[in-house]
């Protein structure tokens, strides 16, 4: 999204949660420029990050699915070790089960 050049323009450009993976202001500027280059005159660009600093609140999510002898569990933990900078941390854990025995058992 920083360097893509399609050689054509559109009425709108939409960057969803992937923009959250950008780590620097320079990368953000490059992504905004890419959207601008791909918008026709009078077009719009919509940027939808997962979080913004004004409304950020730490949280966790968890869940999973089972089907026959297979299963998956996940834990997502979003937190901010330094509220004075422009980043946050997302830790994710996945547990997979395939068969009758846990892979952790000997």
Beta strands, then each sheet from edge to edge (+ up, - down):
strand 1: 10-15
strand 2: 39-47
strand 3: 59-67
strand 4: 70-79
strand 5: 89-98
sheet 1: 1+ 2+
sheet 2: 3+ 4- 5+
end
